Amino acid sequence: MDVHFRCIHILQRMCDPDQPIHLHCFTGNQELVKLWIDRFSNVYFGFTGAVESFSVISGLRTVPVNRVLLNPDSPYMKPGGGYINIPVFIKDVASQVASRLKVTIKYLLWETVRNGHRLYKIKPLT
């Protein structure tokens, strides 16, 4: 948690409060989520399939769905453990995260794609 505080302190000095930020492979609790959101209006939280501990689940459930991203994090962090992770396992990451959020996989995928487009300023395909 101390690393997050130091990072926020540095970013507050160097960046505008609306700076787009992607917290890749976020494993923080709800206190950290609130801290990031309070400081930066354009922060997004990337989750892997490793959303198993109580604190990470509570953190995930604190993030507004329009700020959630999915991180397959290949070749590490394979959902459910195991050996090597590959990008095709994104569906397993989506399944894990959707079940923790109590939403459908389809809804989560729709939202996270929109979030990625918004964060990285990618024009959606029509």
N, C-alpha and C positions, 0 to 999 in steps of 0.2 A: 504494500500500500504506500510505503514511503516513496517508492519510485514514481508512483502516480502523482503524489503531491509535488515532488521536485519537477516532474515533467510539466504539470499544470503551471507551476510558478514560472518556469522558463517560457512556456508558450504565451502566458499572459503578458510577459514583457516584450515578446517578439512579434506577436500576431494580433490581429483584430479579433474581437469576440465572435465575429461571424466567419472566421477562418474555417474552411472545410477540413475536417479531421476524421480519419478512419482508424479506430482503435482495433487493430488486427488481432484476432485470437483473444478477445477480451475474456478475462476470467474474474472480474471484480464483483463485489457485492453491491447491494442496492445503495449503500452510502456513497460508493465511488461513482456509480451511475449518476446519482443526483448531483454530486460535485462537478462532474464533467459537464452535465447539461446546464447547470447553473452558470458555469464559466464560459461555455462555448455553445452558441445556438445552432451550429452546423456540425455537431459531432455525431458520428455514426459508430455503432458497436458491432464488430464482426465476431460471430460465434462459430465454434467448431462443433464436432460431435461430442466433445468432452464437456457436456453440460450436465454433470452428474452430482456435484456436491451441492449441499443446501445453499451455500453462499452464492455460488455461480447461478443456480436456478433463481434465487431471489433477485440477483442482479439482472438476469435476463428478463424476468417478469416486470421489472421496473422500467425497462427501456420501452419507449413508445414504438409501436410496430413500424412507424415510418422512419425509424432510425436503426433498424436491425439489418445486418448483412450476414451472409453465410460465407464462411471461410473453410474450404476443404483442407487447406494447409498440407498439401502433398509435399513430401512423402511421409510426413509425420501426422500424429493425432488421428489415426484411423478410428472412425466411430466403432464403439464396442471393443476397442483394443485390437490386438493382432499385430501383424507384421507391417507391411508397407501400405501407405495410402496413395490412391490415385484419384485424379479429378472426377472420374465417373462416380465416386462415392458421395458426390454432392447431394444425391437423393437421400442417402442415409443421414447426412448432416441435417438436411431439411426435415427429415422424419423425426429425428431427435429433438430439434429445436421446436418444431410444430407441436409435438406432443407435450413439451414443457410449457408452451404458451397456450395450449388447449385451443389451437386453431387447425384448420385443414392444411395439408401440405400445399395444395393448389393455391390457397389464399396466401400462405407464407411466401411461396415462390413468386407470385405476382407482386407482392409488396417489396420483396428484397430486390427484384429486378428493377422496379421503379426507383428504389432507394439508390441502387448503384448508378443508374442513369443520372439521377439528380446530383449525387455526390461528385461523380466524375465528369459531369456535363456531357454525357453521351446522348446523342439524339436517338430517341426510340425508333425502332423499325415500324413502319406502318403496314 
